[in-house]
Amino acid sequence: MIRERCERDGWSAEATQCLIAMKQLEDAAPCAKLLTDEQQAALVRDQEAQLAAPPARAAAPAASGAAAPPGSDPVAPGSAASSPDGSGTPSPK
């Protein structure tokens, strides 16, 4: 996000180098003084939007112990768990 704002908003070389040299969050304060009010506002707006967005999560496979989605069968037909004796073979009819 910082790189995008830098490129879009035309940050000065001095501001860019200051932010690249940051080691911790507190190092950003002097860098902010090198940005215009508009550049700072755009960066803050993007940071707030990123923090407000829910994190993207991949669906966990059922084998990992995650609960099956509502309405789905958590036990696959033909699996050992679905047969009466646990062998995976259906019982004779």
Contacts in CASP RR format, 6 or more apart in sequence:
PFRMAT RR
TARGET T0000
AUTHOR 0000-0000-0000
METHOD contacts of the structure
MODEL  1
MIRERCERDGWSAEATQCLIAMKQLEDAAPCAKLLTDEQQAALVRDQEAQ
LAAPPARAAAPAASGAAAPPGSDPVAPGSAASSPDGSGTPSPK
1 43 0 8 1.000
1 46 0 8 1.000
1 47 0 8 1.000
1 50 0 8 1.000
2 19 0 8 1.000
2 43 0 8 1.000
4 46 0 8 1.000
5 11 0 8 1.000
5 39 0 8 1.000
5 42 0 8 1.000
5 43 0 8 1.000
5 46 0 8 1.000
6 15 0 8 1.000
6 16 0 8 1.000
6 19 0 8 1.000
8 42 0 8 1.000
9 38 0 8 1.000
9 39 0 8 1.000
9 42 0 8 1.000
9 43 0 8 1.000
10 39 0 8 1.000
11 19 0 8 1.000
11 34 0 8 1.000
11 35 0 8 1.000
11 39 0 8 1.000
12 34 0 8 1.000
14 34 0 8 1.000
15 31 0 8 1.000
15 34 0 8 1.000
15 35 0 8 1.000
15 39 0 8 1.000
18 30 0 8 1.000
18 31 0 8 1.000
18 34 0 8 1.000
19 28 0 8 1.000
19 31 0 8 1.000
21 27 0 8 1.000
22 28 0 8 1.000
22 31 0 8 1.000
32 40 0 8 1.000
35 43 0 8 1.000
60 66 0 8 1.000
62 68 0 8 1.000
62 74 0 8 1.000
67 74 0 8 1.000
68 74 0 8 1.000
75 81 0 8 1.000
75 82 0 8 1.000
76 82 0 8 1.000
78 88 0 8 1.000
78 90 0 8 1.000
79 88 0 8 1.000
80 86 0 8 1.000
80 87 0 8 1.000
80 88 0 8 1.000
82 88 0 8 1.000
83 89 0 8 1.000
83 90 0 8 1.000
83 91 0 8 1.000
84 91 0 8 1.000
85 91 0 8 1.000
END
